[in-house]
Amino acid sequence: MNDDAAPPPGTPLAAYVEGILDGRVADADALQAATNELSRAGAGAFRCDVQGGRFSLLPIDTRMPSGFDDAAQARFLAALQRLLAAAEPGSVEANLRCRLVFADEVAETLFVVRGAGIEPLTRRRPRTSNDVVPASNAVPELPFGLRRRELVWIAPLLLLAGAAAAWQAGWIDRVLAARAEGLRREPGPFGAMLAFEVERSWGNYRVTLRRGADFPTTPQAVEALRAAATDLAVGTACGIVGEGRDLFVQIVDDGNHVLAETRVDLRALVAAADAAVEAKLPGRIGATTVRLSIVAGARPQ
């Protein structure tokens, strides 16, 4: 990582990475390849979530594996540069940063997007008592000075508290979410202009939208569909599809309540006949339908 204040040479005693980098997708395949390369660079695994034409890159674990030496740092920066090249120019923002702990000092680096490139800005400071190097083989201390017998008594309470927190955070809902193949597909006012598929992955629903049989490919076709529309909602949907604007993908229950939704940008479908756009929504136990809508649903009370 070259900068006016580069990190010390060699392998740090500990390394950490935090923050996020996001932007608009220009080349989805190149974006995924760069993410895979980044995960192999030596800084640990990264995930890249794509939703509505935008992507968000973040580390899975903030603590990097041991061995983040000069070569690994160079690979990491090169992979970041390739990832930036897969995004739309000028759309990327980042607060991605890393901290390298050495014997006597600490190097803190912020990765700044400048034009079509990403630049590491590093500052070095003396190491303090807060810059702890984890002992990989250390025996973990019991929390709050508890003895093991006391911990046995409170463990069930901690388990119940953890389960309650997981429920509040929606993780149990995701684990027990309805299977994707059992969900109804409702295109709403978009009719056969759009086709979409639904898959369940790691507790989420991934919805992929493509051109449908009635997708208008010319301005004249858009106007013809508008003229033939039987109500205002269908006419509005024709305009959204023809102009590549946003629609809403919703997860709905039996009572027609919107359990989750996200906004999706259709411009990629206008630009290329074989294009696809993806939306990711959290799994829900009561889900029965995936629906396309021209308006956002009411938030659950």
C-alpha positions in Angstrom: 0.0 0.0 0.0 2.0 3.0 -1.2 1.3 6.4 0.3 3.2 9.3 1.8 3.1 7.4 5.1 3.3 3.8 4.1 2.8 1.0 6.7 6.1 -0.5 8.1 7.4 -3.3 6.0 6.8 -6.9 7.1 3.9 -8.8 8.6 1.8 -7.1 11.3 1.1 -8.8 14.6 -2.6 -8.2 14.0 -4.7 -6.7 11.2 -8.3 -5.4 11.1 -10.6 -4.3 8.2 -13.8 -2.4 8.6 -16.3 -0.2 6.6 -18.1 -0.6 3.3 -17.7 0.2 -0.4 -20.7 0.7 -2.5 -21.8 1.9 -6.0 -23.7 1.1 -9.1 -23.0 -2.1 -11.0 -21.5 -1.8 -14.5 -20.3 -5.4 -15.1 -21.8 -7.9 -12.7 -19.5 -10.8 -13.8 -16.4 -8.6 -13.3 -17.7 -7.4 -10.0 -18.1 -11.0 -8.7 -14.7 -12.0 -10.0 -13.1 -9.1 -8.3 -14.9 -9.9 -5.0 -13.6 -13.5 -5.2 -10.1 -12.2 -5.9 -10.4 -9.8 -2.9 -11.4 -12.7 -0.7 -8.3 -14.6 -1.8 -5.9 -11.7 -1.3 -5.2 -12.4 2.4 -7.5 -10.0 4.2 -10.2 -12.5 4.8 -13.5 -13.2 3.0 -15.7 -10.4 1.6 -19.3 -10.4 0.6 -20.8 -8.3 -2.2 -24.6 -7.7 -2.0 -26.3 -6.5 -5.2 -29.8 -4.9 -5.0 -31.6 -2.8 -7.4 -28.6 -2.2 -9.6 -26.4 -1.2 -6.7 -23.8 -3.2 -4.8 -22.3 -3.1 -1.3 -19.0 -4.7 -0.5 -18.1 -5.4 3.1 -15.8 -7.8 5.1 -17.4 -10.9 6.6 -15.0 -10.7 9.6 -13.3 -7.5 10.8 -10.2 -9.4 12.0 -7.9 -10.4 9.2 -6.1 -13.8 9.1 -2.5 -13.8 10.1 0.1 -13.2 7.4 -1.2 -9.9 5.9 2.3 -9.0 4.7 3.5 -6.7 1.9 2.5 -9.1 -0.8 -1.0 -9.6 0.6 -1.4 -5.9 0.9 -0.5 -5.4 -2.7 -2.9 -8.1 -3.8 -5.7 -6.6 -1.7 -5.2 -3.1 -3.3 -5.1 -4.6 -6.8 -8.3 -6.5 -6.2 -10.0 -3.3 -4.9 -8.9 -1.5 -8.1 -10.4 -4.3 -10.3 -13.6 -4.1 -8.3 -13.8 -0.4 -8.8 -13.4 -0.9 -12.6 -16.6 -3.1 -12.5 -18.7 -0.2 -11.2 -20.2 2.7 -13.0 -17.7 5.6 -13.1 -18.4 8.2 -10.4 -20.9 6.0 -8.5 -18.6 4.5 -5.9 -18.4 5.7 -2.3 -16.3 4.1 0.4 -15.3 4.3 4.1 -13.3 1.1 3.9 -10.4 1.2 6.2 -7.8 -1.2 7.8 -5.6 -1.1 10.9 -2.3 -2.9 11.0 -0.8 -3.5 14.5 3.0 -3.8 14.6 5.3 -4.2 17.6 5.8 -0.5 18.3 3.4 1.3 16.1 0.0 1.1 14.3 -0.7 2.0 10.6 -4.3 3.1 9.9 -5.3 3.3 6.3 -8.4 4.8 4.7 -9.2 3.7 1.1 -10.3 6.8 -0.8 -12.0 6.8 -4.2 -10.5 9.3 -6.5 -11.8 9.3 -10.1 -11.4 5.9 -11.6 -9.0 4.7 -8.9 -8.8 4.0 -5.2 -6.0 5.5 -3.1 -4.8 4.3 0.3 -4.2 7.2 2.7 -2.1 6.0 5.7 -1.2 7.5 9.0 1.3 5.9 11.5 1.1 6.4 15.2 2.7 4.8 18.3 1.1 1.6 19.6 -0.9 2.1 22.8 -2.4 -0.3 25.4 -5.7 -0.3 23.4 -3.9 -1.9 20.4 -4.2 -5.5 21.7 -2.8 -8.4 19.8 -5.2 -11.4 20.3 -3.6 -14.5 21.6 -4.8 -17.3 19.3 -4.2 -20.0 22.0 -5.3 -18.1 25.0 -7.9 -19.6 27.3 -10.9 -17.3 27.3 -11.8 -15.7 30.6 -15.3 -16.1 31.9 -17.3 -12.9 31.7 -17.7 -10.5 34.7 -15.4 -12.7 36.8 -18.0 -15.5 37.1 -17.0 -19.0 38.3 -17.9 -21.9 36.1 -20.6 -23.2 38.4 -22.3 -19.8 38.3 -22.1 -19.7 34.6 -23.9 -23.1 34.4 -26.8 -21.5 36.2 -27.1 -18.4 34.0 -26.4 -20.1 30.7 -30.1 -21.0 30.0 -31.0 -17.4 30.7 -28.4 -16.2 28.3 -29.7 -18.7 25.7 -33.2 -17.4 26.1 -32.0 -13.8 25.8 -30.1 -14.7 22.7 -33.1 -16.4 21.1 -35.3 -13.3 21.9 -32.6 -11.1 20.3 -32.5 -13.3 17.2 -36.3 -13.1 17.0 -36.3 -9.3 17.3 -33.5 -9.1 14.6 -35.6 -11.3 12.2 -33.1 -14.2 12.0 -35.6 -16.8 13.2 -38.1 -15.4 10.6 -35.5 -15.9 7.9 -34.5 -19.4 9.0 -38.2 -20.5 8.9 -39.1 -18.5 5.9 -41.6 -19.9 3.4 -40.0 -21.8 0.5 -39.6 -19.8 -2.7 -41.2 -22.4 -4.9 -44.4 -22.2 -2.9 -44.8 -18.5 -3.3 -47.3 -17.0 -5.8 -46.0 -14.7 -8.5 -48.1 -11.6 -9.1 -46.9 -9.2 -11.8 -49.6 -6.7 -10.9 -50.1 -3.9 -13.5 -46.9 -5.0 -15.3 -48.6 -8.1 -16.7 -46.5 -9.9 -19.3 -44.1 -6.9 -19.8 -41.9 -8.4 -17.1 -40.9 -11.9 -16.2 -39.4 -12.8 -12.8 -38.0 -15.7 -10.9 -37.7 -16.2 -7.1 -35.1 -18.2 -5.2 -34.4 -18.6 -1.5 -30.8 -18.2 -0.4 -29.4 -18.1 3.1 -32.8 -16.9 4.6 -33.3 -14.3 1.9 -35.4 -14.2 -1.3 -33.6 -13.4 -4.5 -35.9 -12.1 -7.2 -34.5 -11.8 -10.8 -36.4 -9.7 -13.3 -36.1 -9.9 -17.1 -38.0 -8.8 -20.1 -41.3 -10.4 -20.6 -43.2 -11.4 -23.7 -44.9 -8.0 -24.0 -41.9 -5.9 -23.1 -42.0 -2.8 -25.3 -38.8 -2.4 -27.4 -39.6 0.9 -29.1 -41.2 4.2 -28.1 -44.0 3.4 -30.4 -44.6 0.1 -28.6 -44.7 2.0 -25.3 -47.3 4.4 -26.6 -49.4 1.5 -28.0 -49.4 -0.2 -24.7 -50.4 3.0 -22.9 -53.2 3.6 -25.4 -54.5 0.0 -24.8 -54.3 0.3 -21.0 -57.6 -0.3 -19.2 -56.7 1.7 -16.1 -54.3 4.3 -14.8 -52.1 1.7 -12.9 -51.4 -0.3 -16.1 -50.7 2.9 -18.0 -48.2 4.0 -15.3 -46.6 0.6 -15.4 -46.1 0.9 -19.2 -44.3 4.2 -18.6 -42.1 2.7 -15.8 -41.0 -0.2 -18.1 -40.5 1.9 -21.2 -38.5 4.6 -19.5 -36.5 2.2 -17.2 -37.7 3.8 -13.9 -38.1 2.1 -10.5 -40.7 -0.3 -9.3 -41.2 -2.1 -6.0 -40.8 -5.8 -5.4 -42.9 -6.9 -2.4 -43.3 -9.9 -0.1 -46.9 -10.2 0.8 -48.9 -12.5 3.3 -52.4 -14.0 3.0 -53.9 -10.8 4.4 -52.4 -8.7 1.6 -50.0 -7.1 4.1 -46.5 -6.1 2.8 -44.0 -7.9 4.9 -40.9 -6.6 3.1 -40.1 -4.7 -0.1 -37.3 -3.1 -2.1 -37.0 -0.7 -4.9 -35.6 -2.0 -8.3 -34.1 0.1 -11.1 -35.2 -1.2 -14.6 -32.8 0.8 -16.7 -30.6 -2.3 -17.4 -33.6 -4.0 -19.1 -34.1 -1.1 -21.4 -30.5 -1.1 -22.4 -30.1 -4.8 -23.3 -32.5 -7.5 -24.3 -30.7 -10.2 -22.3 -30.2 -8.1 -19.2 -31.5 -9.1 -15.7 -31.8 -7.1 -12.5 -31.9 -8.6 -9.0 -33.6 -7.7 -5.8 -32.9 -9.3 -2.4 -35.6 -9.4 0.3 -35.5 -10.9 3.8 -37.3 -14.2 4.2 -40.6 -14.2 6.1 -42.5 -17.1 7.8 -45.9 -15.8 6.6 -44.9 -15.0 3.0 -47.3 -16.3 0.4 -46.8 -14.0 -2.6 -44.1 -12.0 -4.5 -45.7 -9.0 -6.1 -44.5 -6.2 -8.4 -46.0 -2.8 -7.6 -45.8 0.7 -8.9 -46.1 2.2 -5.3 -44.5 1.4 -2.0 -46.6 -0.6 0.4 -47.8 0.6 3.9 -45.2 -0.2 6.6 -46.4 -2.8 9.1 -47.5 -1.4 12.4 
